[in-house]
Amino acid sequence: MTQKRFYLSDTDKKIAGVCGGIAEYFDIDPLLVRVGFLLLVFGLGGGILAYIVLWLCAPRRNQLP
């Protein structure tokens, strides 16, 4: 059984691949994830910080050995 891991998306990215990576991980439409981040940005204000943290901490698929 392979272990499921979160990576930044190389194929479905608009800015950094965070939303595309989350969508690939949960096997959902990336548009839903992007709308969710927009709701976090305008609703609670934490979406920008969460996006930046994920961008800096999440690895790209081709960076791992």
C-alpha positions in Angstrom: 0.0 0.0 0.0 1.4 3.4 -1.0 1.5 6.2 1.4 -0.6 9.3 0.3 1.4 12.5 0.6 0.6 16.2 -0.1 2.8 17.9 -2.8 2.5 21.2 -4.6 1.0 20.6 -8.0 3.2 20.9 -11.0 0.3 20.5 -13.5 -2.6 22.4 -12.0 -1.3 25.6 -10.6 -2.2 29.2 -10.9 0.2 30.8 -8.4 2.2 28.2 -6.5 0.3 24.9 -6.8 -1.1 24.8 -3.3 -4.8 24.6 -4.3 -4.0 22.1 -7.1 -2.0 20.0 -4.6 -4.8 20.0 -2.1 -7.3 19.0 -4.8 -5.0 16.1 -6.0 -4.6 14.9 -2.4 -8.4 14.8 -1.7 -9.3 13.9 -5.3 -11.7 16.9 -5.8 -12.0 19.7 -8.3 -9.4 22.4 -7.8 -12.0 25.1 -8.3 -13.7 24.1 -5.1 -10.4 24.4 -3.2 -9.7 27.9 -4.7 -13.2 29.1 -3.8 -12.6 27.8 -0.3 -9.4 29.8 0.0 -11.2 32.9 -1.3 -13.8 32.4 1.4 -11.1 32.1 4.0 -9.4 35.3 2.7 -12.5 37.4 2.6 -14.4 35.8 5.5 -11.8 35.1 8.2 -8.7 36.7 6.8 -6.5 33.6 7.5 -6.5 32.3 3.9 -3.5 34.3 2.8 -1.4 33.2 5.8 -2.4 29.5 5.3 -1.6 29.7 1.6 1.9 31.2 2.3 2.6 28.6 5.0 1.6 25.7 2.7 3.6 27.2 -0.2 6.8 27.4 1.9 6.4 24.1 3.8 5.0 21.7 1.2 7.5 20.0 -1.1 7.3 19.7 -4.9 6.9 16.1 -6.1 10.3 16.2 -8.0 12.3 17.6 -5.0 12.1 14.4 -2.9 14.6 11.6 -3.4 
